[in-house]
Amino acid sequence: MYEKTFPNKRFAITAAFLKEVLPPGSSILDLGVENPFSEIMKKEGYQVTNTSGEDLDLHTNAVQNTDADAVTAFEIFEHLLAPFNVLKDIKADKLVASIPLKLWFAPAYRSKTDQWDRHYHEFEDWQFDWLLEKSGWEIKKRKQFTHPVKKLGLRPLLRLFTPRYYLIYAERK
């Protein structure tokens, strides 16, 4: 997944945000298979367990049967057809999640080679807020940030100042 680029800026901002809202030592159920950010969370002192790649649209047992202090979901919900279902079924009282924001100058992302690497949803911040509210969450902290790329052109220029990612910390109502 990160063969050519590694999202150092995104990972650094996400790690700092996580430390602001969850104390090290907290147990975390991280939605999605183990990945480089799972390892970063472990190095920061979190006890991290990942889901095993099950289709979270259909199987929410992992979030229902956890004793974790919090659930994290970094760039997961845009891949689901029905993120409401898994959000509503989360047993933990704390959620830290991020999504890539819908960019008006770019089409929805769709990998031609990996059926799991496609965005069904391209959220605007208000849409994600509404989804969280309707599924029983109250957002306590938010952060948006840009994701510039080292290329020339109009789209790379727009990425310098257009927020690309949206991070939230929420608690169960």
C-alpha positions in Angstrom: 0.0 0.0 0.0 2.8 2.4 0.8 5.3 1.2 -1.9 6.1 4.6 -3.3 5.0 7.0 -0.6 4.7 7.0 3.1 2.2 9.4 4.8 4.6 10.8 7.4 2.7 14.0 7.9 -0.7 12.3 8.2 0.7 9.7 10.6 2.5 12.4 12.8 -0.7 14.5 13.0 -2.8 11.5 13.8 -0.4 10.2 16.5 -0.3 13.7 18.2 -4.1 13.9 18.1 -4.5 10.4 19.5 -2.1 11.3 22.4 -4.3 14.4 23.2 -7.5 12.4 23.6 -6.4 8.9 24.8 -3.7 8.3 27.5 -0.9 5.8 26.5 -1.7 2.4 27.9 -5.3 2.5 26.7 -6.5 -0.6 24.9 -7.6 0.1 21.3 -9.5 -2.0 18.8 -8.2 -0.6 15.5 -10.6 -1.2 12.6 -8.8 -2.8 9.7 -5.9 -5.2 9.4 -2.6 -4.5 11.1 -0.8 -1.7 9.2 2.1 0.7 9.7 0.0 3.0 11.9 -0.9 0.1 14.2 2.8 -0.3 14.9 3.1 3.5 15.6 0.3 3.3 18.1 2.0 0.3 19.8 5.3 2.3 20.0 3.4 5.1 21.6 2.4 2.8 24.4 -1.1 1.7 23.3 -2.4 -1.8 23.5 -3.6 -2.4 20.0 -5.7 -5.2 18.5 -6.7 -5.0 14.9 -9.8 -6.5 13.2 -9.0 -9.4 10.8 -10.2 -8.1 7.5 -13.8 -9.1 7.8 -16.4 -7.1 5.9 -17.6 -4.6 8.5 -20.7 -3.9 6.5 -21.9 -7.4 7.2 -20.0 -8.5 10.3 -19.8 -6.2 13.3 -19.0 -8.8 15.9 -15.5 -7.5 16.4 -16.8 -4.1 17.7 -19.6 -5.7 19.7 -17.4 -8.2 21.5 -14.5 -6.0 22.6 -13.5 -4.8 26.0 -11.2 -2.1 24.5 -11.2 1.3 26.0 -11.6 2.9 22.5 -12.1 2.0 18.8 -9.9 3.7 16.2 -10.8 3.8 12.5 -8.3 5.6 10.3 -9.5 5.9 6.7 -12.0 3.0 7.0 -15.5 4.4 6.8 -15.2 5.8 3.3 -14.7 2.2 2.1 -18.0 0.9 3.7 -21.4 0.9 2.0 -23.1 1.3 5.4 -20.8 2.8 8.0 -23.8 3.6 10.2 -24.1 -0.1 11.1 -20.6 -0.6 12.5 -20.7 2.9 14.2 -23.9 2.0 16.0 -22.7 -1.4 17.1 -19.4 -0.2 18.7 -19.4 -1.2 22.3 -16.5 1.0 23.4 -17.4 4.5 24.7 -14.6 6.3 22.8 -13.9 6.6 19.1 -11.0 8.2 17.3 -11.5 8.2 13.5 -10.3 9.9 10.4 -11.6 10.2 6.9 -10.3 11.7 3.7 -12.5 14.7 2.8 -14.3 15.0 -0.5 -12.3 17.1 -2.8 -14.4 19.1 -5.3 -11.5 19.0 -7.8 -11.0 15.2 -7.7 -13.3 12.2 -8.5 -14.0 9.5 -5.9 -11.0 7.2 -5.4 -11.2 3.7 -7.1 -8.4 1.2 -7.4 -8.6 -0.8 -10.5 -6.7 -3.7 -9.0 -7.9 -4.0 -5.4 -11.7 -4.2 -4.7 -11.2 -3.2 -1.1 -9.3 -0.1 -2.0 -12.2 2.0 -3.2 -14.1 4.9 -1.7 -17.9 4.3 -1.7 -18.3 7.5 0.4 -16.5 10.8 -0.2 -17.6 12.7 2.9 -17.8 16.4 3.6 -17.1 17.2 7.2 -20.8 17.9 8.0 -21.8 14.6 6.5 -19.4 12.7 8.7 -20.6 14.7 11.8 -24.2 13.8 11.0 -23.4 10.1 10.5 -21.7 10.1 13.9 -24.6 12.0 15.6 -27.2 9.6 14.1 -25.3 6.5 15.2 -25.1 7.7 18.8 -21.8 9.6 19.1 -20.9 13.1 20.3 -17.9 14.7 18.8 -15.6 16.2 21.5 -12.6 17.3 19.3 -12.0 17.8 15.6 -9.1 18.6 13.3 -8.7 19.1 9.6 -5.4 19.2 7.7 -4.0 19.5 4.3 -2.0 16.9 2.4 0.3 18.5 -0.2 2.0 16.4 -2.8 5.3 16.9 -4.5 4.0 17.4 -8.0 3.4 20.3 -10.3 -0.1 21.3 -11.5 -3.3 22.8 -10.5 -4.5 19.9 -8.3 -1.2 19.7 -6.4 -1.4 23.5 -5.9 -5.0 23.2 -4.5 -3.8 20.5 -2.1 -1.5 23.0 -0.4 -4.5 24.8 1.2 -7.5 22.5 0.8 -8.1 20.3 3.8 -7.7 16.6 2.8 -8.2 14.8 6.2 -10.7 15.1 9.0 -9.9 13.6 12.4 -12.4 13.3 15.2 -12.6 12.2 18.8 -16.1 11.2 19.9 -17.8 9.7 23.0 -20.8 7.6 23.1 -23.9 9.6 24.0 
